[in-house]
Amino acid sequence: MKKKMIQPAIAVTMAMVLSACTHYYYAPNTSNIPLFKEKNTMKINGGVMFNSFFAGNTEEVENNNGNSHTETGKGSLFEIGAGYYKPFGIQNRWTFETYAGAGAGTENHSYARNEKARLNLVRYFIQPSIGYNSSNGLLEVALGSRFCDLKLKVKEHNVTSTGDNDTDKHDLDNIRFYPSSLLWEPSVRLGMGWENFKFYLQLTSSQNLSNLSLPQDHTNFSFGIKFTIK
């Protein structure tokens, strides 16, 4: 009798959205590449993906007159996706996956003179990936390629174009005029450990293909653990 499988994959990541006096309005989260597999089968199985992403930073910024003030940037993203995975090759050591999904989040920024901005974001994505598990289960290598349609919306802000916030006002106005971005986010992950428990390092890059003027972080380097419950 054929057996159907639907497995969940959950990822929680954190990053910074304010760096070196520059407010970033988007940062890539770690690509969730579960590399599901089922031994001794070549049929296609289903998978469900849950991701959450939290980012933030607080910095002391020096004003034009030499005084300093505190600026902050904080955000969160929650998303869900579904797709399929297919083990193949000798002993099913290779896995091909494709997931698609959507997420939503919020951002809150504070600038000089107690000026603030609040944004919402929606992101749709499709993510094909391929990975390899060694025969002894100790090594795992994966490559992912996520394509995203990002929508940013400035809900409210009181940032003016005078004084220390000229650049910030320009960036927020630009987001209002150009709220959409098409992103390509390739990633590579190396995992080592045991068959059902591994430590991993992952590098995810974010390339904006349609809106180069959007202030964003372009790199996410993460360290974590992956475990499988049978």
N, C-alpha and C positions, 0 to 999 in steps of 0.2 A: 504494500500500500504506500502510495506517495505521501510524503509528509511536507506540509507547508511550514515555512519559518518566517516570522516577522520579529526582528530584534531591534531594541532601542540603543541609541548612542547618545550620551550626554556629555556636554563640554561646558566648562566655566572658565573664562579667561579675564584677565585684567590688563590695562595699559594706561598710558598717560595721554591726556588731550591738551595739555598746556606745557610748552617747552620753550625755554630760552626767550621769554617775553612774547611768544607768538601763540595765539589761540588757534588750535586745530579743531575743525568742525567735523572731522571724520578720522577714525583710526580703524585699521583692519583688526578683526578678531582672529584668533587661531582657527584655521580650517579644521573642521571635525572630519577626520578620515578614519572611520572605525575599522576598516578591513575585516568585515565579517567573513567567516568561512565556515563551511560544514564539510567534514571529511567524507570521502567516498561518494561524492555526488557531483553532477555537472549541471544540475538544473538551476534556474534562476530563483533567488529568494528575495523577499522584501525587507526593507529596513526603515526605521523611523528615527529621526534626528531631532534632538532638543539642544539648543545652544543658549547660553546667557553670557553677557559681556558687560563688564563694569570698568570704567575708566575715569581718571581724575588726577588733578594735581593742583597744588597751591604754591605760589611763588611770591617773593618780595621783589617788586619791580621799581626801578629808579625813575622818577619823573624827569621832565626836561629841566626843571629847576634844581635838580640834585636831591630832592626829597624822595622817599620811598613809600610805596603803598602795596597792599596785598591784592593779587588777582587770582581768580580760581577758574577752573573749568572741570565740569563733572558730567558724566553721561552714562547711559545704560542701554542695552539692546537685548531683546529676547526674540528668539526665532524658532521655528519648527520646520522640518522638512521631511520628505519621504522619497524613496527611490528603490533601486534594486542593486543587488550585488551578485557577482558570479565568480566563484573560484574556478581556476583552470590551470592547465599545465601539469607537470609531473607531481603527483601527490597533492594536487590542488594548492601548491605553494604560492601561486599568483592569485590576486583578486582584482577584478575590475568593478568599480562602483560608479553610479551616477545618482546624484540627489538633486532635488529642486525644492525650494521652499521660500518662505517670506518671514520677515521680522519687523518689529517696530520698537522705537526707543525715544528717549528724551535727552536733552542737553540743557545745562544751566551754566552760564558764564557771568563772571563779575569782572569789572574793569576799574579804571581810575575814577575818582569822584563818585564812588558808589553807584556807577552805572551798570546795568545788568541786561542780559538777553536770555531768552528762553526759546529753544528750538525743538521741533519734532522731526523724526526721521522714519522713513519706511524703506526697507531694502528687500528686493527680490533677487534670488540667486539660483544658479544652476552650477553644479560642481561634479565634473567627472574626475576620477582619480584611479590610480593603479598602484599596487603595492606587492611586495614580496616578503614572505616569511621563510626563514631558513629551515632546513629539515629537522634540526634539533629544537626549533622554536625559540632560540635565544636572540635572534637578530631579526629586525623588521625594518624595511625601507619603503617609503611611500612618496609618491609625487601627486600633487593635486593641482587643479586649474579651475578656480572659481570665477565665474562671470556674474557681476552684480549690476542691477539697476537701482541706483540710490536716489531717493527723493528727500530733500531737506526743506523744511518750512520754518521760517522765522515767525514764531507765534507773537512775540512782543519783545521790544527793547526800547531803552531810553538813551542810547549812545548817541552823542552829538559829534559833529565833525570838527570841533575846535579842541585845542589843547593836546593832551596826550593820547587821545583816542581816534586820531584821524584815520589810521590804518584799519582799526576795528570797525569804524562806521562804514568805510569803503567795503570791507569784506562782507559785512552783513547785508549791505545794499546789493552786492553782487550775488549773494545767495538768493535774495528775493527775485532778482531778474533771471538768474540761471539756477533753478533749484535742482535740476536733474544731472546725474553723472553716470556714465557707463564705466565700470571698473573691471580690470582684469587682475586677479589676485592668485598668482602661482605660489605654491608652497612645497617644501621638502621636509620630510620628517625621518629621523633615525631613532629607532627604539631598540633597547637591549634589556634583557632580563630573563624571564622564564616564559613558558608557553602561555600562561594565563595572567601574568603580571609583568609589566615592563615599565622602565623609565624611558622617557623620550625627550629629545630636543627637536624643536620645529621652528623653521623660519618661514614666515609668510610675507610676501611683498604685495603692495597695492599700487597699481598704475592706473591713473585716471586718463581714460582714452578720449573724453569729450569735454572736460572742464578743467583745464590746466590751472586756472586761477583759484580753484578751491583750496584754501589752506587745510592741509591734511597731513597726517602721519603716513609714511610710506612703508614702514617696516614693523613687524611684530615678531619678536624672538621670544619663544616660550619654552619652559621646562615643566614637565608634568609626569603623571603616571597613568597607565592604562591597565585596566584589569577586566577580566571576563568572568562572569558568574554562570556556572553551568547547572 
